[in-house]
């Protein structure tokens, strides 16, 4: 039986008007005098709060870097293997401070753990700073930053406002489940029925809209399953839980794969090549687009090895056929067979396995609406690129037509719907939510 213990500290910060100007920025300082370090030990975890449990003698104005705002070191260690959740409770927050330029981030050394802003925060909210991190005898120091980003617009409504935050920590001796564990458990505990497609028998958990593909990966299927997830302050969808995902170094992990709920717009795949490793769309997604994501979202994305195998034919292919050749080496002469990176596109097999294969008697080239309408990845308004090449030519890529068929005879220079896809890091957790569009899974 695991045990949980609560550890509580506080950050009390009160706004004070700068004398002499009605439009001047204010200074913020804590309501207590500077303290020496305060050490709290609960449940085997020792937490050392730098300068005590309260922030002291801090003046907060718009700054060019986070280091010029509030910073607080939190050092943790344990006599045994214990896991720590650290939350920041919003006790009070004046409406004027609810702006994207009022930010927080917590680091482990130079590595960002999580971060965000207070634009949508309210009193009573709990912001997850650390979730299920392992604590052992080697001290680990985390640094929490709270600041106003002076590189952004800072509206006058932020002047002379108050806030109060409080740190709450929970220790447990039971390793928390990863997000992949949570999704897998939903599938494994549900009743199963068998579905046969192209002479392959699949296990379907119809009550939760999940199935297992030929590679043992668990996927969501159906018109609108509960696979919504909040990512980058947007709705994304969980494609599934995938085994043996190479992190680019040869290490294999179990990872959640997600795709954006909607296309980000129509883009060309490339000027003349169907090799994803050099495609202009790859450059955009892993450059400007990646950099446009929130820091928290960027930190959750795992580097992965993506297979780039294709097919020289486009008819007579079922979900299991696509899955197999995607992981093969058949490509146009000179093209890469794999790529290591962060953001790519869906595979043809992702689209096909997202359908209810009990309704699909034809191959993907001839899918009708009774079949394709059961795929949550279908988009009636646009064609969608996949990452997979038609290997018999240099410039064609398999893509999903708006009518739901999947074919490979469209030139890469054409502009089609682009749905980014990525693998989350293996340690990312699902902290709340039920996967519905109104209550999506929350990652931590």
C-alpha positions in Angstrom: 0.0 0.0 0.0 1.4 3.4 -1.0 1.4 6.4 1.3 0.9 10.0 0.5 2.2 13.0 2.5 1.4 16.7 2.0 4.2 19.3 2.2 3.1 22.9 2.2 5.0 26.1 1.7 3.9 29.5 0.5 4.7 32.4 -1.8 3.0 35.6 -0.5 3.4 38.6 -2.8 1.6 41.9 -2.4 1.5 44.8 -4.9 2.6 48.3 -3.8 2.3 51.5 -5.8 5.5 53.2 -6.8 5.3 56.7 -5.3 5.3 59.7 -7.7 3.6 58.5 -10.8 0.1 57.3 -11.6 1.4 55.4 -14.6 4.6 54.0 -13.2 5.2 50.3 -12.8 4.8 49.1 -9.3 7.1 47.1 -7.1 6.0 43.9 -5.6 7.4 42.6 -2.3 6.5 39.8 0.1 4.6 40.4 3.3 7.4 39.0 5.4 11.0 39.7 6.1 13.8 37.8 4.5 14.2 34.3 6.0 17.0 31.9 6.2 16.5 28.5 4.4 13.6 26.5 5.8 13.9 22.7 5.5 10.8 20.5 5.7 10.8 16.7 5.8 7.7 14.7 5.1 7.2 11.2 3.9 11.0 10.6 3.4 11.4 13.7 1.1 13.4 16.6 2.4 12.6 20.0 0.8 14.9 22.9 1.2 13.3 26.2 0.4 15.9 28.9 -0.5 15.3 31.9 1.8 12.5 30.2 3.5 9.0 29.3 2.5 8.0 32.9 1.5 9.5 35.0 -1.3 11.2 38.0 0.3 12.5 41.4 -0.8 11.5 41.0 -4.5 10.7 43.9 -6.7 8.8 42.8 -9.8 8.7 44.9 -13.0 8.8 44.0 -16.7 12.2 42.5 -17.4 14.1 41.3 -20.4 14.9 37.9 -18.8 13.2 35.7 -16.3 16.3 35.8 -14.0 15.5 39.5 -13.2 12.1 38.6 -11.7 11.3 36.3 -8.8 13.5 33.2 -8.6 13.4 30.5 -5.9 15.5 27.4 -5.6 13.8 24.3 -4.2 16.2 21.4 -3.4 14.8 17.9 -2.8 16.3 14.7 -1.6 15.1 11.5 0.0 16.4 8.5 2.0 14.6 6.1 -0.4 12.9 6.1 -3.8 10.0 8.5 -3.5 8.0 10.4 -6.1 7.1 14.1 -5.8 4.2 16.2 -7.1 4.7 20.0 -6.7 1.8 22.3 -7.4 1.5 26.0 -7.2 -2.0 27.0 -5.9 -3.4 30.4 -6.9 -4.7 31.9 -3.7 -5.5 35.3 -5.1 -4.9 36.9 -8.5 -6.3 40.3 -9.4 -7.9 40.4 -12.9 -5.4 43.0 -14.1 -2.6 40.4 -13.9 -4.4 37.9 -16.1 -2.1 38.5 -19.1 0.1 36.3 -21.2 3.2 38.4 -20.3 2.9 37.3 -16.6 4.8 34.0 -16.7 6.2 31.2 -14.6 8.7 28.4 -15.4 10.5 25.8 -13.3 13.8 24.3 -14.3 16.0 21.4 -13.4 19.4 22.9 -14.0 19.2 24.3 -17.6 16.3 21.9 -18.5 12.8 23.4 -18.6 10.4 21.1 -16.7 7.2 23.1 -17.4 6.0 26.7 -17.7 3.2 28.9 -18.8 1.4 32.1 -18.0 -1.4 33.4 -15.8 -3.7 34.7 -18.6 -6.4 32.2 -17.8 -5.7 31.6 -14.1 -8.1 32.1 -11.3 -8.1 31.9 -7.5 -8.4 28.2 -6.6 -6.4 26.9 -9.5 -3.6 24.5 -9.0 -0.7 24.7 -11.4 1.4 21.5 -11.8 5.1 22.3 -11.5 6.5 18.8 -11.0 4.5 15.6 -11.6 5.7 12.2 -10.3 9.4 13.1 -10.4 11.7 10.5 -8.8 13.5 11.8 -5.7 16.5 9.8 -4.2 19.5 10.5 -2.0 21.2 12.7 -4.5 19.9 16.3 -3.9 18.2 17.8 -7.0 17.6 21.6 -7.2 14.7 23.1 -9.2 14.5 26.8 -9.8 11.1 28.5 -10.0 10.8 31.8 -11.9 7.9 34.2 -11.8 8.2 37.3 -13.9 6.7 39.9 -16.3 8.1 39.4 -19.8 9.2 42.9 -20.8 9.7 41.6 -24.4 5.9 41.5 -24.7 3.2 44.1 -24.5 2.5 44.9 -20.8 -1.0 46.5 -20.6 -1.8 49.3 -18.1 -4.3 46.9 -16.4 -1.3 45.1 -14.9 -0.4 48.1 -12.7 -0.8 48.0 -9.0 -2.3 44.5 -8.8 -2.0 41.8 -6.1 -1.5 38.1 -6.2 -0.7 35.3 -3.7 0.6 31.8 -4.6 1.2 28.8 -2.4 3.4 25.7 -3.0 1.9 22.4 -2.2 3.9 19.2 -2.4 2.7 15.6 -2.2 5.0 12.6 -1.7 4.2 9.0 -2.5 6.2 5.8 -2.6 4.3 4.5 -5.6 5.6 5.4 -9.1 2.9 7.3 -10.8 1.6 6.0 -14.1 2.8 7.6 -17.4 0.2 8.9 -19.9 0.9 5.7 -21.9 0.1 3.6 -18.8 -3.2 5.5 -18.4 -4.3 5.0 -22.0 -3.2 1.4 -22.0 -5.2 0.7 -18.9 -8.4 2.1 -20.4 -8.0 -0.4 -23.3 -6.9 -3.5 -21.3 -9.8 -3.2 -18.8 -12.5 -2.9 -21.4 -14.4 -5.8 -23.0 -13.1 -6.9 -26.4 -14.7 -8.1 -29.6 -13.0 -9.5 -32.7 -13.0 -7.6 -36.1 -11.6 -9.2 -39.2 -10.3 -7.0 -42.0 -8.2 -8.3 -45.0 -7.9 -11.7 -43.2 -6.4 -10.1 -40.1 -8.2 -10.5 -36.8 -8.1 -7.4 -34.5 -9.2 -6.9 -30.9 -11.6 -4.0 -30.6 -12.7 -2.4 -27.3 -15.9 -0.9 -28.8 -17.1 0.7 -25.6 -14.0 3.0 -25.4 -13.3 3.3 -29.1 -9.9 1.6 -29.0 -8.3 -1.3 -30.9 -4.9 -3.0 -31.2 -3.1 -3.0 -34.6 -0.8 -5.7 -36.0 2.2 -4.2 -34.2 0.5 -4.4 -30.8 0.0 -0.7 -30.6 -3.2 0.6 -29.0 -5.1 3.1 -31.2 -8.3 5.2 -31.0 -10.8 4.6 -33.7 -14.3 5.8 -34.7 -16.0 8.9 -35.7 -15.4 10.8 -32.5 -13.7 8.8 -29.7 -12.7 10.3 -26.4 -9.1 10.9 -27.4 -9.0 14.7 -27.1 -5.9 16.2 -25.3 -5.0 19.7 -24.4 -1.7 20.5 -26.0 -0.2 24.0 -26.8 -3.5 25.4 -25.4 -5.3 23.8 -28.3 -7.2 20.6 -28.9 -5.1 17.7 -30.2 -6.0 14.0 -30.6 -4.3 10.9 -29.3 -3.6 8.6 -32.2 -2.5 5.9 -29.8 0.2 4.3 -27.6 3.1 2.9 -29.6 5.7 0.3 -28.7 9.4 0.4 -29.5 9.7 4.0 -30.5 13.4 4.7 -31.1 14.5 8.0 -29.4 17.1 8.5 -32.1 19.9 6.8 -30.1 18.6 3.2 -30.4 16.8 3.3 -27.1 13.2 2.0 -27.5 10.4 3.5 -25.5 6.6 3.3 -25.2 5.2 6.7 -26.3 1.9 8.4 -26.9 1.5 9.8 -30.4 -0.8 12.8 -31.0 -2.0 14.8 -34.0 -3.5 18.2 -34.1 -7.3 18.2 -34.2 -7.4 20.3 -37.3 -5.1 21.2 -40.1 -2.8 24.3 -39.6 -3.5 25.2 -43.2 -2.6 24.2 -46.8 1.1 23.8 -47.5 3.2 22.3 -50.2 5.1 19.1 -49.2 8.2 20.2 -51.2 9.2 21.7 -54.5 10.0 18.4 -56.2 11.0 15.6 -53.7 8.9 13.2 -51.7 11.8 12.6 -49.3 10.5 13.8 -45.9 14.0 14.2 -44.5 14.7 17.1 -46.9 11.1 18.4 -47.5 10.3 22.1 -47.1 7.3 21.2 -45.0 9.6 19.3 -42.6 11.8 22.4 -42.4 8.8 24.6 -41.6 7.2 22.2 -39.0 10.5 21.7 -37.2 11.5 25.4 -37.5 9.0 28.3 -37.4 6.1 26.1 -36.4 7.9 24.3 -33.6 9.2 27.6 -32.3 5.7 29.0 -32.2 4.5 26.4 -29.7 4.4 27.2 -26.0 7.5 26.4 -24.1 5.6 23.8 -22.1 4.4 22.1 -25.3 7.9 22.1 -26.8 9.3 20.5 -23.7 6.8 17.6 -23.9 7.8 16.6 -27.5 10.2 13.7 -27.8 12.7 13.2 -30.5 11.9 10.0 -32.5 13.0 8.0 -35.4 10.3 8.1 -38.1 10.2 5.4 -40.8 9.9 6.7 -44.3 9.3 3.5 -46.3 6.8 3.7 -49.2 5.1 1.7 -51.8 5.3 1.5 -55.5 1.6 0.7 -55.8 -1.5 2.5 -54.4 -4.3 0.0 -55.0 -5.1 -3.1 -53.1 -3.6 -1.8 -49.8 -5.3 -2.3 -46.5 -4.4 -1.0 -43.0 -2.0 -3.9 -42.3 -0.3 -3.4 -45.7 0.4 0.3 -45.1 1.7 -0.5 -41.6 4.2 -3.0 -43.0 5.6 -1.0 -45.9 5.8 2.2 -43.9 8.4 0.4 -41.8 10.2 -0.9 -44.8 13.0 0.5 -47.0 11.2 0.9 -50.4 11.8 4.5 -51.4 12.6 6.4 -54.5 16.3 6.0 -55.6 18.5 7.9 -53.2 15.8 8.9 -50.7 16.2 8.4 -46.9 14.5 5.4 -45.3 14.3 7.0 -41.8 14.4 10.5 -40.3 15.1 11.6 -36.7 13.2 14.6 -35.4 10.2 16.0 -33.5 7.3 16.9 -35.7 6.1 15.1 -38.8 2.8 14.1 -40.4 0.3 11.2 -40.0 1.0 7.9 -41.7 -1.6 6.3 -44.0 -1.9 3.5 -41.4 -2.8 6.1 -38.8 -5.7 7.2 -40.9 -6.9 3.7 -41.8 -6.6 2.3 -38.3 -8.6 5.4 -37.0 -11.6 4.0 -38.9 -13.9 1.2 -37.8 -12.5 -1.6 -40.0 -15.7 -3.7 -39.4 -17.3 -1.2 -41.9 -14.4 -1.3 -44.4 -14.5 -4.1 -46.9 -12.5 -2.4 -49.7 -8.9 -1.4 -49.8 -8.1 2.3 -49.0 -8.1 3.3 -52.7 -11.8 2.4 -53.0 -13.0 3.3 -49.5 -16.6 4.5 -49.5 -18.3 6.9 -47.0 -19.7 4.2 -44.9 -16.2 3.3 -44.1 -14.2 6.5 -44.2 -16.9 8.4 -42.3 -16.0 6.3 -39.2 -12.4 7.8 -39.1 -11.9 10.7 -36.8 -8.9 11.7 -38.9 -11.1 12.3 -42.0 -11.5 15.9 -43.1 -14.3 16.6 -45.6 -13.0 20.0 -46.4 -9.5 19.3 -47.6 -6.9 16.8 -48.8 -4.4 15.8 -46.2 -0.7 15.0 -46.6 0.8 12.0 -45.0 4.6 11.4 -44.5 4.7 8.4 -46.8 6.1 8.5 -50.4 4.9 6.7 -53.5 8.2 5.1 -54.1 7.9 4.5 -57.8 8.2 8.3 -58.5 10.2 11.1 -57.1 7.5 13.6 -56.3 4.3 11.9 -55.2 3.1 11.3 -51.6 0.2 9.3 -50.2 -2.5 11.6 -49.0 -6.1 11.4 -47.7 -8.7 12.7 -50.2 -11.6 14.8 -48.8 -13.8 11.9 -49.9 -12.0 9.6 -47.5 -10.0 7.5 -50.0 -6.2 7.3 -49.7 -4.0 7.6 -52.8 -0.5 8.5 -53.9 -0.8 10.4 -57.1 -0.6 14.1 -56.2 2.5 16.2 -56.8 4.4 17.4 -53.7 4.3 21.0 -55.0 0.5 21.1 -54.5 -0.8 22.7 -51.3 -2.8 20.4 -49.1 -4.0 20.2 -45.5 -1.3 19.8 -42.9 -2.0 18.0 -39.6 1.2 18.0 -37.4 1.9 14.7 -35.6 4.4 14.0 -32.9 5.4 11.6 -30.1 5.3 12.8 -26.5 8.2 12.1 -24.2 7.8 8.8 -22.5 7.5 10.3 -19.0 4.6 12.7 -19.8 1.6 12.0 -17.6 -2.1 12.5 -17.9 -3.1 14.4 -14.8 -6.8 14.9 -15.4 -9.6 14.9 -17.9 -11.7 12.1 -19.5 -10.6 12.6 -23.2 -13.9 14.2 -24.3 -13.8 17.5 -26.3 -15.3 19.3 -23.3 -13.0 17.7 -20.8 -9.8 16.8 -22.7 -6.9 14.9 -21.1 -4.5 17.3 -19.4 -0.8 16.5 -19.7 1.8 17.0 -17.0 
